[in-house]
Amino acid sequence: MSERTGNTVDSVRRAAGSPDEQMPFAELGMKRDEYDRVKEILGRRPTGSELAIYSVMWSEHCSYKSSKVHLRQFATKAPKSDALLVGMGENAGVVDIGDGWAATFKIESHNHPSYVEPHQGAATGVGGIVRDIMSMGARPVAVMDALRFGAADAPDTRRVLPGVVEGIGSYGNCLGLPNIGGEVVFDPCYIGNPLVNALCVGLLRKDQIKLATAPGPGNKVVLFGASTGPDGIGGASVLASATFEDESAAKRPAVQVGDPFMEKLLIECCLELYAADVVVGIQDLGAAGVSCATTELAAKGTGGMHVDLNLVPLRDPSLRPEEILMSESQERMMAVVRPDDIPAFMTICEKWDVPATVIGEVTDTGRLVMTWDGEVIVDIPPGTAADDGPVYERPYHEPVGQAALNADTPDRLERPADLRETLLRLLGSANLASKEWVTSQYDRYVRSNTVLAQPADAGMLRVSEVMAGAEPTTRGLALATDGNGRYAKLDPYAGAQLALAEAYRNVAVTGAKPLAVTNCLNFGSPEDPEVMWQFAEATRGLADACRALGVPVTGGNVSFYNQTGATAIHPTPVVGVLGVIDDVARRVPTGFVAEGLRVVLLGDTHEEFGGSEWAHVDHRHLGGLPPQADLDAEQALATVLVEAARRGLLEGSHDLSDGGLAIALAESCLARGVGATVTLNGDAFTDLFSESAARALVVVRPEAYTEFASLCGRHDVPCYGLGVTGGTSLVVEDVFEVPVAELRETHAATLPALFG
C-alpha cells in the first residue's frame, strides 16, 4: 500500500474508533459545518462508515456543491429538442438519432489522477466514461479525448504526456473501441495540472434505455465485475476536490488501477443481460464506488436498500467497511434484479466469466441500511447523501487584472514581414503541428465502422451493423470536442461560446447536423472568487449559446481545483457536440481531395488576434479580447454546410479556427497532398492569420459552384471564391509559395522531436 493510500486509509480506519475519538472529517475533505450538518440529519454522531459515505458523496467531484447554482442554467435556458430522450441527472444523456436508434454520450475529467500516475490515471478515465455509457443500456462504440499539457518542452510534460497517451491507447485498444478524435494542446498554465478529458459514445435502440434506479421492494442488489481492493480509496472523489500544493503531496490517494480485459467482458456481459431483460436498474461504480452506487440507486428508486458489506467480494480481506465504501476499484457495476431473474442473471455472468454476488435487497423503508458482522453500521436517508448535499453560492468577482489584460491588445505587436516564414513557424508549433505521434498509438478503425477520424475536423461512425440483428440504416454519428483556454482567460463568457461554436462547426463541416452538447468544465479553486467569476461567466455564456443554437446540454462534468498553490490554469471549458448525418455516404472529407476544384471561403474575416496562435507563438502574448462569437452566423453556416452535403455539392471542407485561413489552407493541402493557388482580396496578414469565427473553407466542383453560391445567398452566408486546387504547392498569389512537401515536413517533425 502506498504512502498516499495509507493517509486516507488511516483516516477512515480512525473513523471507526470509539465514540469518544475525534472524527477525522477534515482529513476526508469535509468542512466543520458540513460535518455538523451530517450530525443534524442523523440526529447523532455518524458512524465511521456513514462519515465515509457523506465525505465522498459531498465532495466537490461528486456533489457539484460549488457549481450547482450555475449549472441549473443548462436546464432553465435549455432549448426545446424533440431529439432529447434523457437529459442531465443520469449517467449520460441520450438523443434520438432516427430509424429507432438512440445515441448516448458524455465527457468527464480524470485530471488529478493523471498527474499523479499518468498511465493509470488516463486509462481509468477511459474505463470510467465507458461504464457510464454501458449503464445507459448502450454498446460503447467509440472514444475521444481532449488533452491539455504544460509547455511541450517542459520536463514535466515529458513525464506526463507519454504515460497519458499510453494509458488512453492501451485501455481503449484493449476494449476494441476506436478513438476517433480529440485535441492535444500545450500551454505553460497546465504545468502540474494536465487536463485529461475523456468522451465515450454508445448506441442503443431508443426503447432499451436503462436508468440508475432501484424500484421494487424485494428486488435484489447485485455487485458484479472486478473484486474490491484498496486501490483508489477516495481517489477521484477526494483527489479531484483539492488543490495540488507541495505540502499536500502526502495526502494524494493512490490512483485506481484498470483492467481493460475485465471491462471488455463486462461490456459483453451487460449487453446480454439487457437483451435478456433481467436488469431493472443499473449503476456503474466510479468515483465514490459502493457509496455512490447504493445511495444513488436507492434515492432514485423505492427509497430504501439493505446491504450486507460482508458479502462484497474483496481482493484484500483486511479491508474495513469504510474502505470498502470508499474504494474506487475499477470494472464494477451494480444492478437491481427481480428475484425470479437472479438465476438467469448469474448464468449470463458466469458465461462471460464475470463474478457476481447478491449483496442486498431493495426496501421501501426510505433508509439505506448496511451491516457488517451482523451489526448495523449505516442507517441513513439515501437522498441526503446522493442529492441533498451542501450547495454553495460562492462569492465571485472579476479578477483584479482583468481590465488591464483586456486593454493589452495585440495591436501593439509587430506584424511579420515574411508571411511564408510565419506560416511555417505556426504550422510547426506544438499546438498546430501534426498530432500523429499521439493518434498513431490509438486504433482509429477497429470494428470497421469509422468513416472519419483524426485529423478530420470531427470523428464519424456508421450506425449500421453496430448491434447484431438490428435493421440496417444509412445513418452516421459525428462528434467533435473543442476548447480554447486563452480565449476563456480573456473573456470566459465569449470563450465558452467560442468552444461550443467551434465544436458545432466541426460537426457541421462533415455534413452532420449538430444535435446535442456535453461539456467538461475545467477550472481552478472555487474558493477563489476570481475563479468563480470565470466559472459563472463561462456557464452563463455556454447556456446562452446552447439556447441560441438550439442544442441542449445532456450532461457533463465539472473539474475544480486545477491549480497549484495560488496559480490556477486558464479557465478551460471543453465542449463536445454530437451530430447526425442521414447517409454516411454523403459525408464530406477534410481538405483538398482532388485537382481542379473551386476553393471557397465561407464567412467574413475581421482583424481578430486576441488569444490567437500567432500572438502566442511569435510574441508569447495574451491580451485583448477573443474573436467575436456570432451565433446567428454559426447557425447559418452550419445550415449551409449540412444542406450542401445532403445535395452532394461539397467535395471537401475544413473549419477555420486556430491559426486562421493560413493553417486551414496548409492542412487542406496536407490531407491528400494536393496543392492550391488562391488570391486574397484584403490585408494579407489579417486574411491569413486572423481567427475570426463562423468561417469554413470548402472545395466545390466548378459545375456545382453556382448552385452552392445560391444556397449561401439564401442563408446570408458570405461566400468568396479564392482560387482552385492543383499542383504540388500552396500558392498565395503575390504573397508566398510553399511546396506541399515542405509543409508536410514542417508539420510532422515537432512532436517526434520532442517525445521520441
N, C-alpha and C positions, 0 to 999 in steps of 0.2 A: 504494500500500500504506500502511495507516495506521501510526501510531507503535506502537500496541498490537500489531498484527500483526508489525511489524518486530522487536519484542523477542523473541517466540517464534521467529520465523524465524531471527534471528541465532543463537539458541541451538542450533537443530537444524543449522544450517549449520556451526557450530563443532564440533558433534559429529562431523562428517565429516572433521575435521582430521587432523593427523599423529598417529601413535601416542604421541608424547611430550606432546601437548597435553592439558591438563586437560579431562575430560569434564564438560559443563555439566548434570549430573544434578539439582543443586539448583534451577537455573533452570527445569527441566522438571517440578518438583514432587516429585522423589524425595528421600527421606532417604538419608543416608550408608549406613545398614545395608541399605536396600533395594538400593542400587547394588552394595554388596558381595555381596549375595545373588545378583544377576544374574551377577556375575563367577564366583561359586561354581557356579551352574547351568551356565554355559557353559564353565567351566574356563579362562577367558581374559577379557581386556578386551572388552566388547561393541563392535561397530561402531557408527557413528552411527545407522544405520538400526535396528539392534537396540535401541539405547537409546531411540529414538523409540517403538518398539513397546511396550517394557516401561513407559516413562514414562506413556503414555496408558492402557494396559491395567491398570496397577497404580494408577491414580489412584482417589481415593475414589469418583468418579462411576461408574467402570466396574467396579471390583473389589469394592466394598462391604466394604473391608477393616476398617472400624471397626464395621460393623453386622452382619456375617455371624453372629457368635456369638449375637446376639439374634434375628435373622430366622429362625434354624433352628426356633424355636418354632412358626412358622406351619406347619411340616411335622410336627414331633413331636406337636403338640397338634391337628392337623387332624382335623375330624370326618369320619366316613365319608360319602361323597357318591357316589351312583350316577350323578349327572349330570356329574361332573368327567371330562373326556376328556384334557385337557392341563393340568398344573399348573405350579408355579414352575419356572424354569430355562429356559423357552423365551421367545420374543419376547413372547408374550401367552398368557394362559390360554384354554382352550376348554371350554365346557359344552354338554351335550346339552339341547336345549330341546324335543325331541319331534318327531314326524312326519318323522324323518330329518334334521332341521335341527340345526345347532350354532351357537352364538354365541361370538365371541372378543372380549375387551375388556381394556383396560389404561389406566392413568393414569400420566403421567410429568410431571416438572417441567422447566421452562425458565426458572428464576427469575433467575439471574445474567445470562444474555444479555438478558433482557427489561428489566433495569435499565440495561444499557449502551446498548442500542438497542431501545427498546420495540416498534416495529413489526416489525422483522425477528426479534427475539428471540421474540416471541409467535407470529408467522407460522410460523417454522421449528419451533417447538414443536408446532404443529398438524401440520405436514408430517411430522415425525419419528414422532409417535404413529400417524399414518395408515399410514406404511410398516411399522411394527411389526405392524399388523393385516393388511396386504397379505401380509406374509411368512408368515402362517399359512395362506395359501391362500384367504383370505376377501375378499369385497367389502366395503370400508368403507361403512357405511350412515348413520352419524351421529357427531357430535362433541359434547362438553360441555367446560366449563371452570370451574375453581374458582380464583377470583382474590382476592388479598389486597393491599391498598394501605395506605399511611400515612394519617394523618388526612385526611378528604375535602377540607378547606380548605387543606391544606398546598401550597406552591408545587411541591414535587417530585411530589406526587400529580397535580397539573395537568399536569406534564410527562409523567409515565409513563402514566397511565391512558388518555388518548385514543389514544396510539400503540399500546398493548397491544390495546385493543378494536378499533382499525382493523386491526391485523395479524391478529388472530383472524378477524375478519369477512371481510376481503378474501381470505385464503387459503382458508378453508372455503367461502365463497360461490363462489369460482372453481372449486373442486373439485366443487361441486354436492352438498355434504353438509349436511344440516340440523343446526343447533345447537339441541339440544332441552332443555338445562338447564344448571345450574351454580350458582355463587354469586359474589357480589361483596361483600366485607367490608372495612371500613376500621378501622384501629387504629394509633395512633402507633408501635407497636412495629415496623411494617413499613416505616417511612420508611427509604429507602436499601436495603431488601431486600424488594421486592414478590414475591409468590408467584404464579406463572403455571403452574398445573397443568392439563394438557390430557388429556382422555379421548377415546378412539375405540372404537366398537363395530362389529364386522363380522359378516356372516352367510356360512355355507358349509354344504354338505352334510357330514354327520358322517363320511363315508367319504372326504373330499377334503382332509384336514388335511395341510399341508406343515410340514416341520421344518427347522431350521438345522443341516444335517449334510452332510458331503462324503464319501459312501461310494463305493467302486468305483474302484480304480486304473485310470487311463486316461481317466476321465471328465474333461470339460473344465470349466474355471473361466471363467465369462463375467461381465464387468462391463458393465452396461447402464444407460442413463439419461443423466443430465447428465454433462458432462465435469468433470474435476477441476481446481480452481483454488486460489488462496491463501486464499480466504475461510474463516474459522473454523478456521485451523490451531491445533490444541489447544483449540478453543473450549469445548464443553460439558465435555469430559473434564478439562481443566485449570482452566478458569474456574470451574466448579462445585465445585472441590476446594480453594478458598482463600477466606479472608475478604476483605471489601471494606474496605481501610484506605486512608487518604489516600495513604500512601507507596507503595501497590501499584497505584495507578491506571494507571501507565505499563505495568504488566505484563499488563493485561487484553487478551487477544487479540481480534481482530475477531470479530464475531458472524456466523454463517452467513447467507447471502443466499438466499432462497427463490424458486422459480419454480413457482407453483401450476399453470400450464398444462402444464408438463412433467410434474408429478406426476399430473395428470389422465390424460395419455397413458400414463404408467407404470402407473396402476391398470388401465386397459382392456387394455393390453398384457399385464400379468401374468395377468389373468383368462383371456385367450385362450391364453396359454402353459400355464396349469394345465389348461384344458379339453382342450388337445391332448396332455396328458400328456408334455411334453418337459422337465419340471423334476424333478430327483432331490432337490435340496436348495436352499434359498434363504435369504438373509440380507439385511436392509436395511443400508445404510451410514448410520449416525447418528453418535453420539459415537464418536470414535476411528477413524472412517472405514474405510479399507482395512485398517488394523491389526486392528481388531475383526472385520471380516468374515472375513478369511483365518484368523486364529488360532482363532476360534470354530467356523467350518465345519470346519477341519482337525481340531480337538480332538474334535469330536463325530462325525467320520467314520471313515475307514480309518486316519487318523492322520498322513497326510503330504500335502504340497502343494508344487508348484513354481510360482512366479510370476515372470514377466519384467516388471519395472516399466516398462521402456521401452515396453511395449505399452499402458499406461494412457493413455487419451485426455486430453490436457491443454488447459485454456484458456490457461495461461501456460507456454510451453515452457521458461522459465528455472527451473522448479521442480526442486529436488533430490529424490532419493528419500526423504529424511527428511521433507520437506514433503509429498510425495505420500502418505506413510503416515499423517501426522497431520492432513491436510486433512479438514475436515468439510463439504465441499461437499455440497449437498443433492440430493435427487431421484436417488439412485443405489441400485442393487440389485446383488447378486452371486448368480449361480445356478450350480449344478452340473448339467451336462448330459451325457447319453451322446453319444459321438462321432457315432453314426448320426443323432441328433436335432438336431445343430447346424444343418443346412440349414433344417429346419422352424422352429427357434428363431429363426434370423436372418430368415427370411421374415416371421414374425409381427412381429418388432421393426421391420422395415422398413415393414410395413403401417401401424404406428402412429407412424412417424417417430421411433422411439426408437433412438438409437445403441447398438450392442452390439459388444463386442470380446472375443475369446478371449484371456485374459491368462495362462493357466496350465493346470495339469493336476493331478488328484488322484494321489497316490502312496501306497505302503504303507511308506515309509521311517521313519515316525514323526517326520519333520522337516519344518518349514516352511522352504523354501529360496527365496530371492529373488535375482534377478540384476539388474544394471544395467550396461549397456555390456559385457555378456559376463562381468562379474566377480560372484562371489557376495558379496553384501553382508548377507544374512540367512541364518542357519542355526541354527535353534532348535527345541526341542521345543515345539509349539504350545500344549500344555496348560499349560506353565509360565507362559505369558502370559495365557491365557484363564481358567484355572481355579485355578492354584496360586499366586496372588499372596499377599502378606502378609495375615495375619489377626491383628488386634489385639484383645486383651481390655483395652480402655481402662479405666483406673480411674474409678470414679464414686462420688459421694456426694450425699446430699440437699443442696440449696442451703442456704447458711448462713441465709438469711432465710425459709426455707420455713415453719417453725413459726410465726413471727410473722405471716407472710402469712395462714396458715390461722386464726390466732387473731383476726385483724381482721375479724370477721364483719359482715355488713350490718345486724345488729340495732341498731347504734348510729346508723344513718342515719335522718333524719327522714322519716316517711311523708307522702305528699302529702295535702292536704286536698281538692283538686279532682281527682277521678279522670278527669273528662272532659278536662281540660287535659293530664293525664298521658298519656292515650291518644293525643291529637293530637300531643303532643311526641314520643312514641316513634314513632308512625306516620310522622312527617315526619323522623325522624333518618336519617342517611346509611345505616346498616345495615339499617333496616326500611323505608325508602322504596322506591317503585317503581323497579325496575331497567330500565324500558322504554327509557330513554335508551341503555343498553348493548345490550339484547337486540334493539332495533329495527334495529341495524346488522348483525344476523345473520339469514340466511334460515332460518326455522324449518320451512318446509313444502316446500322443494324436494324433488323426487322423489315427492311426494304420498303418502308412507307415514307421515307424522307424525300421530298421533292425540291426543297430549298434548305440550305444550311449555310453556316459561315463560309465565306464572308458576305453572303447575301444580307440585305437590309433586315429581313425577317426570316425566321425559320418557317417551313411549311410542311405539313404532313397530309397524305391522303387518308381519308377516313375508312374507305373500303378495305375489307379483309383484315381489319384490326381484331375483330371479335369473330371467333369461329361460328359459322352457321348464320351470321347476320346477313340481311339483304344488302346487296352491293349499292353503293352510292358514288356519285362523282365528286362529292363534296371534299373540301380540304380545310384544314385549320392553319392559320398563320399566327405567329407570336413574335413579339419584339419587346425588349427591355431597354430603357434609356434613362439617363440622369446626368446632370452636369453640376457638380458641387461648386464650381466657380460662379456659374450663373446664380445659384441659390445663395451664395455668400453675398453677392452684390444686391440681390433682391429676392428673398425667399418666396414671396408671392408669385412673382413672374418666373422664378427658377423652377418651381413645381409645375407651373403651367407649360413651360417650355419642355420639361421632361415628358409630360403627357403628350404634348403636341408632336414631339419627335417620334415617340413610340407609335402613336396613332398614324403618323405619316409613313413610318417604315412598314407598317402593316398594309397601308393603302397602296404603296408603290408596287407591291406584289400582285395587286388586283383583288385583295381580300377586303371585305367591308368590316371595319372595326366595330366590335360588339360590346366589350366589357373590359374592366380595368381591375388589376390587382396592384398593390403597392408595398414597398418596403421603405420605411421612413427612418433614416439613419441620422442620428443627432448626438450632440454632447449631453452633458448632465442636465436633467430637467430642473435641478435645484439651482441652476444658474439662470437668472431672469433674462439674460441676453439670449441664451439658447432657447428658452421657452418662447421668446418673441419670434425667433426664427421658425420654431415648430408651429406656432399659432398661425403665422403668415403663410407658411407652406401648405398647411392643411386647408386653410381658407382658400388659397389660390387653386389647389387641386380640386376641391369640391366645386368651386365656381366653374372651373374649366370642364369638369365632367358634365355638369349640368348644361353648359353651352354646347358641348359636342354630342350630348345625348348618349354618353357611355357610363353606366353605373359602376361604382366600386363594389366588387363582390367580396372583398376581404383582403387581408394582408397582414402586415406586421409592423410594429414599432420597435426600433432598437435605440435605446438611450445609453448614456454613459460611455459613448465612444470618444473618450478623451483621456489624456494622461496628465494628471495634476490639474492645472487650470487651463490647459491647452486642448481645445475641442477640435474635432475635424470640421471641415466645411459642412454646413447642412447639406445632406445628400438624399433627397427623395428619389428613389428609383421606382419607375413606373413600368409595369408590364401591361401590354394591350393584346387581347385576343381578338382575331377576326376570322371571318368565314368566307370562303370562295365557293361558288356553286359548282364549279368544274375545275379541278386542278390542272386539266389540260390547257386552261386559259391563263394560267399563272404567268406573270411577267418576270423574266430573269433579270439579274443585275447587270447593268453596264452595256457596253457596245458589243453586240453579238455577231455582227456581220458588217461588211463594207457597203457603202452606197446608201446609208440610211440618213435621214434628216435628224440633226441634233437640235433639240428644242429645250429651252429653259422655261419653266413654269414658275410664276410668281415674281414679285418685284424685289429688287435689291436696294438696300439703303446703306448708309455708312454706319455700320454697327459692329464695333470692335471690342466692346466691354466684355471681359471674360473670355476673349477669343483665343484660339490656339496660337495665332500669330503673336499676340501680345504676351502670351505665356512663354512661348518658345524663344522668341527673339529678344524679349525685354524682361522676362520674369515679372511682368506687370499684372496686377489685378486691381482694377478700379473702374469707376464709371458705372454704367448701367448695362445689363444684358440686352440682347435683341428684344424687340417688342414681340409679345405673344399676341398674334392676330388670329383669334379662334374662328371668326367667321371665314377668314381666308383659308385656314387649315381645313375647315369643313368643306368648303367649295373645292379646294384642291383634291381632297380625298374623293369627293363625288365624281370628279372628272377622271381620276385615275382608275377608280373601280369600274365606271361605265365604259371607259376606253378599253380596259382589259376585257370586259364582257363582250364587247364588239370585235375584239381582235385587232384593235388599231395600234397597239404598242408592241414593239419588238424587244425593248429593254427599258430599264428605268433605274434611277438611283436618287435617294433623297439628298438634299443639301443640308449639312449641319456643321460639325467641327471641321474647320479649315476651309469652309465655303466652296465656291464653284471650282476653284483650282484642284482641291483634293477630290471632289466628285468626278471631275474630268479624268484625273490621273487614275483613280480606282476603276472608272468605267473602261479605260483603255486596258488596264491590267486584267480585267475579268476574262477576256478571251484573246488578249494580245492584239487587239485591233486599234489602230490609231485614229486620229480625227483632226480635222482642220476647222477652227472656229474663229469668229470675228467678234470682238467686243465693241459696244457702242458708247460706253461711258468711260469714267476713270478706270484704268486697267487694274490698279491696286485694289480699289473698292470692289470692282466687279469680280475679281478673282478671290479675294480673301475675306470679304465681309461674311458674317454668319447670320444674316437675316433669315428668319424662319419662314414657314409656309412656302417653301420652294422645292422643286424637284427637277431633275434632268431626265428627259426621255428621248428615245430614238423611235422614229416613225418611218414607215415605208413612204417614199415620195408620193405614190398614188393615194395614200391614206391621209396625207397631211391636211388637205382642205377640209375633209370631214372632221378630223381631230381639232383643227383650229376653230371650226364652227362650234363644236362641243364646248371648247374652252370659253368661247364668246358667250354662249348661253348661260354659263355659270360665272361670268365675270372673273375668270382666271386669266391673268396676263400670260401671254404666250409669245415667246421670242425665238425665232429661228436663228441659231448660232452658226450652223455650218453642216458638215457632212462627215460621216465616218469613212475611214480608209487609210491605207498606208501603214507605216511602221513607226510613226512618231506622233506625239501630241504637238500640234502646231497652233499657237495662238498668234494670229496674224499681227505683224508689226510689234510683237512683244517678245516671244521666245519660241524655240522648238526644242523638244526633248525626245530622244528615241524611247520607245516603249521599253526596250531592253535596259536602258539606264534607269527608268522609273522602277522597273522590277527589282533591279539590283539594290537600289536605294531603299525601297520599301521592305525588302526581305531580310536585310542584313542585321537590323538593330537588335531584336530580341535574342537571336542565336549568339550574337557577340556578347551580350550581357549575361546570359544564363547558360550558355554552353550547348 
